[in-house]
Amino acid sequence: MKRLTRLALAIAAAASIAACGSNDHEFEQGSIVTFGGDTHFGENYVESAEVSDGERLSDADRYTGGFDHLRPLLSRADYSIVNLETPLSEQTRDRLRGKDYLHFTDSAKAIPALKAAGIDAVGLANNHSMDQGASGLENTLGALDGSGLDHFGMGRDLDEASAPLIKTIERPGGGSVTLAVFAQFEFRDNYLANWPFYATADQPGAAPLDVARFTRQVDALRQQHEDLFVVAFPHWGSNYAWASDEQDRLGRQLVDAGADMVIGHHSHGTQEIARYKDRWILFGIGNLLFNSRGRFADYDRAQPYGLVAELSFAKEGGPAVRLHPFLSDNLKTGFKPRPASEEEAAALMRTIRYRDKSTSFDAKLVRDRDGRSAIQLTPLSWTNWW
């Protein structure tokens, strides 16, 4: 019976998504904050035996060309935030040993490319931020300080690493909202056992996903800011997979702890979407620009799309949410993520909507101001189904 009910809802959702092609001007009149997923220029993957000569990118393609279709979306926002999944450091002597896929990058090339793409802030709490050890952390923070890019989620101790990004977003017509974004990397037993990865009171590292600490931080912020919107920005789950039960549990705990929205990343593909206590949980928004070959062909259930999430803050209240799907399978796009077609966007949302962990939301297909297909999220309305 449950399966039949979900099938009926999925069919209704498909009709709802496919039937709508309007342009919502009210959304675009708000102040826009944009979130992008996993971002890495992929220098380390050049050394892989799997990479063919045709996949060895020039500097122009590696650092700028891949943003060609993403740049208009990121740069038009009032503020854009991404998960930067690499140290801003060359390889160091104290890089981690025994860990696969050690990331590094040339900060002199990466930082201008990020800024030229319209990115304003980078979250650094993820499973690659400490790949080059404590020296890589110092190189990263040194490169970012004074660069014009805001950064959060990594630090010389726990207080610095776990401090949220705080940004004042002006509302149209007057007033403002204080945006607080917390970058968090879930605890993993092998990381705890093998490497000094997580920040502690006397150790540099990435900000851990600690719900109790997050609760205290949010409570303190709400004492200081009347109009506060809190985003939890966790790095969690598994590569090329749907959301896990642990992500589901942690997502709800983060909302219970005070998150107004949860925007997750790490899977490299799109994951489920849930509405819980009138709050959005985007379990995984996939890649933004990630210059590896990818393994979508090996994991046929993984959705080869990334989502750029736009939050539109109007005169009051929480934001409207619009998702822009991009095909991020580099072997199909030539390492240049491209916007999903209307048919691809509708098919992706139908797939997500039918998953068990996708709950209590509706969606409609719209055209953004530049004519691209986008998915606007709305709370589930039972009147829409019958």
C-alpha angles and dihedrals in degrees: 000000000000091000092050091049092050090047090054090049092048092051090049091048091051091053091047094050097043096045098057123077103153129135112233105212092181089065092052093050090065126087106269127220115184129203124197129187137227112356126184132143091219104227092152092056091064087077093056116114087222093066115098125211090256090059096053099107126215117233090256092055095040099050106025114008094065090062094056095108095030098050098075091053096045097042097050092059121096087232131005127199129186139176106250104206100194140059112255088236143097117242113296136200092247095052113140118278124219095017122122123233102016108199128213136156143187105258092199088063101030100053096052089046092052092048093046089053090060097255115150104177139022128208112216105187105108143106094277103042093094098038091117094046128230091325089055090051091053091047090050096049091043092052093048099044106093093004095111091247117112114222138190141163101062131068151146091269138007096271092054094042096048096045109117127234106257118199132167111224115197114226119223111261094021139308128068144233124225109228116205117187122187119201110206136176115205118240113260122190095220092051092049091049101043112030141029090243107137123068117246134176090279104020131074119232149100124325110261123225096251111165095193092053091044090053092054092046094050092047090053093048093051088056089056103039126048096193103042129158115190123201121189108208104190130179104213149128129044135310118265093000141109119257117294128229087252091057089049091052095045093045091057091045091053090053091047087051093056109278112147089198137006119212112181135189143176105088093089087222135067118279136191128303124219138182111214125173088346090304128115122239114191100186095194132001094186126214129345100185113342114163102207127108089249127213102245091125089057094049106045094180092059113103108233093214136101123207125220105204119211119197114196115201112200127189092297143356132031124326132274110237128222126178125207112200119211127188103240103177098121094200088061099039100039090244092303110109109220132199116268116249120244090260093048092048092050092047092049093051092047089054093049093044093057095055117107094235091053104091143167102359139112128198139196131200113239139169116244124220091274095049098257123138114256136174117231115202122221131173114266111275113193090203087068093062104056 
